[in-house]
């Protein structure tokens, strides 16, 4: 990061695109290949469960 700017690639639809982005040094990616859209309530519940599991381990 020369200018302290992080780059997010949008609309990543397949592994080929993800690999190409990795090769050119893209920092973040989002899109259907990585995760399908879901309701906010479902996503928050998933995050809550994940953090509860992590806090139990420590």
Protein Blocks (a to p, Z undefined) as FASTA:
>chain_A
ZZopacddehiabfklmmmmmmnopabdcdjkloccddfklmmmmmmmmmmmmmmmZZ
